[in-house]
């Protein structure tokens, strides 16, 4: 993903409030180390389409749009996959409340799998509050890497826990809607929801 890309179709017809994450004062989420055992998953409906939820049995390790593109066959990579709705029930309930406009902050144990730098970026994303946005440069400065905007953009694009770790709240320096793994239209929908616009299922 090119964090600096700006195209006419990326324009968002909403007025966004952009902050430096450090200026907002939100505490970053705590991440645990993901387990290597059985991957428990469920596929749940949402106004944005089906969502794939993945857990290691103790924490949420993945939340993906377009499940058919993400869910491998059982045993791939030496790990067993097992559909286990009960293990993801709390996540599903909090997502439903979020989409209904009843939840602003998630309270879920998180264990995203990534490099140390990626996890640092993802923790910084969790400091951007509901209804606000930050820029790639702002995230880079907040983690003490002011010249790493492009690397922050790449880490943002590889965030394995969308929505809950809110990579959709990161925009271009000029307010443009830059690339989003779930598609720019979904990014606009999520930001619109957080500004009070209802989503239609």
C-alpha positions in Angstrom: 0.0 0.0 0.0 1.2 3.5 -0.8 0.4 5.7 2.2 0.8 8.8 0.1 -1.5 7.9 -2.7 -4.3 10.4 -3.4 -7.0 9.9 -6.0 -10.3 11.6 -6.6 -12.4 8.5 -5.7 -10.7 8.4 -2.3 -12.4 11.7 -1.2 -14.6 11.3 1.8 -17.7 13.4 2.1 -17.4 13.7 5.9 -15.6 16.2 8.0 -12.9 14.3 9.9 -11.1 15.5 13.0 -7.5 14.5 12.9 -5.3 14.3 15.9 -1.8 13.3 16.9 -2.4 10.0 18.8 -0.2 11.2 21.7 -2.3 14.4 22.0 -5.5 12.4 22.5 -4.3 10.7 25.6 -5.9 7.3 25.0 -3.9 4.4 26.5 -2.7 1.8 24.0 -4.2 -1.7 24.2 -2.1 -4.5 25.7 -1.2 -7.3 23.4 -0.4 -10.9 24.4 1.7 -13.3 22.4 -0.6 -15.5 20.1 -0.6 -19.2 20.9 0.5 -21.7 18.3 -2.1 -24.3 18.9 -5.5 -24.8 17.3 -7.0 -21.8 15.6 -10.6 -21.4 16.6 -12.8 -19.4 14.2 -16.2 -18.3 13.4 -17.8 -16.4 10.5 -20.4 -13.8 11.5 -22.7 -11.5 9.6 -22.3 -7.7 9.6 -23.5 -4.6 7.7 -20.2 -4.8 5.8 -20.6 -8.4 4.9 -19.3 -11.6 6.6 -16.5 -11.3 9.0 -14.0 -14.0 9.9 -13.1 -14.1 13.6 -10.0 -16.1 14.8 -8.9 -16.9 18.4 -6.1 -18.9 19.9 -8.4 -19.9 22.7 -7.4 -17.0 25.0 -7.4 -13.9 22.8 -8.6 -12.5 19.5 -5.9 -13.0 16.9 -7.7 -12.1 13.7 -10.7 -10.3 12.3 -10.9 -10.3 8.5 -13.4 -9.1 5.9 -13.9 -11.4 2.9 -13.5 -14.7 4.9 -13.3 -16.9 1.8 -10.0 -15.1 0.9 -8.5 -15.7 4.3 -9.6 -19.0 5.7 -7.2 -21.8 4.7 -8.0 -25.4 4.5 -7.6 -27.4 7.8 -4.0 -28.2 8.7 -2.4 -25.6 6.5 0.8 -24.3 8.0 0.8 -27.1 10.5 -2.0 -25.7 12.6 -5.5 -27.1 12.9 -8.5 -24.9 12.3 -11.8 -25.5 14.1 -15.0 -23.6 13.9 -15.9 -22.8 17.5 -18.6 -20.0 17.8 -18.6 -20.2 21.6 -14.9 -19.1 21.7 -15.8 -16.0 19.6 -19.2 -15.2 21.2 -18.0 -12.2 23.2 -16.2 -10.7 20.1 -19.4 -11.3 18.0 -21.6 -9.6 20.6 -19.3 -6.6 20.9 -19.1 -6.2 17.1 -22.9 -6.3 16.9 -23.1 -3.6 19.6 -20.5 -1.5 17.7 -22.4 -1.7 14.4 -25.6 -0.8 16.2 -24.0 2.4 17.5 -24.1 1.2 21.1 -20.4 0.5 21.7 -17.5 2.9 21.2 -14.6 1.0 22.8 -13.9 -2.7 22.5 -12.8 -4.7 25.6 -11.3 -7.8 24.2 -8.0 -9.7 24.8 -5.9 -9.2 21.7 -2.9 -11.2 20.4 -2.1 -10.1 16.8 0.7 -12.0 15.1 3.4 -9.7 13.6 6.9 -8.2 13.9 7.8 -6.1 16.8 7.5 -2.9 14.7 4.1 -4.0 13.3 2.8 -4.7 16.8 4.1 -1.3 18.0 2.2 0.4 15.1 -1.0 -1.6 15.9 -0.8 -0.6 19.6 -0.6 3.0 18.5 -3.7 2.5 16.3 -5.7 1.6 19.5 -5.0 5.1 20.9 -7.0 6.8 18.1 -10.5 7.2 19.7 -13.9 6.4 18.2 -15.0 9.2 15.9 -11.5 10.6 15.4 -8.7 10.0 12.9 -4.9 10.2 12.7 -2.4 10.4 9.9 0.3 8.0 9.0 2.8 10.7 9.9 1.1 11.2 13.2 1.3 7.5 14.1 5.0 7.5 13.1 5.7 10.4 15.3 3.8 8.9 18.2 6.0 5.8 18.2 9.2 7.8 17.9 9.8 7.1 14.2 9.0 10.4 12.5 10.5 9.4 9.2 8.7 6.0 9.0 5.3 7.1 7.6 5.6 4.6 4.7 6.6 1.7 7.0 3.6 2.7 9.2 1.4 2.5 6.2 2.6 -1.0 5.3 2.1 -2.1 8.9 -1.3 -0.6 9.0 -2.2 -2.5 5.8 -1.1 -5.8 7.5 -3.2 -5.3 10.6 -4.8 -8.7 11.3 -7.5 -7.5 13.6 -9.5 -5.0 11.6 -12.2 -2.8 13.2 -11.1 -3.7 16.8 -7.6 -2.4 16.1 -8.9 0.6 14.1 -6.6 0.9 11.1 -9.6 2.4 9.3 -9.1 5.6 11.4 -5.8 6.4 9.7 -6.0 8.7 6.7 -3.6 10.7 4.4 -2.0 13.9 5.6 -4.4 15.8 3.3 -7.5 14.0 4.6 -7.6 11.6 1.6 -8.9 8.1 2.0 -5.9 6.0 1.2 -5.9 2.2 0.7 -7.7 -0.1 3.1 -7.6 -3.8 3.0 -11.4 -4.1 3.2 -11.9 -1.5 0.5 -12.2 2.2 0.6 -16.0 2.1 0.7 -15.9 0.0 3.9 -13.4 2.4 5.4 -15.8 5.3 4.6 -18.7 3.3 6.1 -16.8 2.6 9.3 -15.8 6.3 9.7 -19.4 7.3 8.9 -20.7 5.0 11.5 -18.4 6.5 14.1 -19.7 9.9 13.1 -23.3 8.8 13.7 -24.4 7.5 10.3 -26.3 4.3 10.5 -25.1 1.3 8.5 -27.6 -0.8 6.6 -27.3 -4.6 6.8 
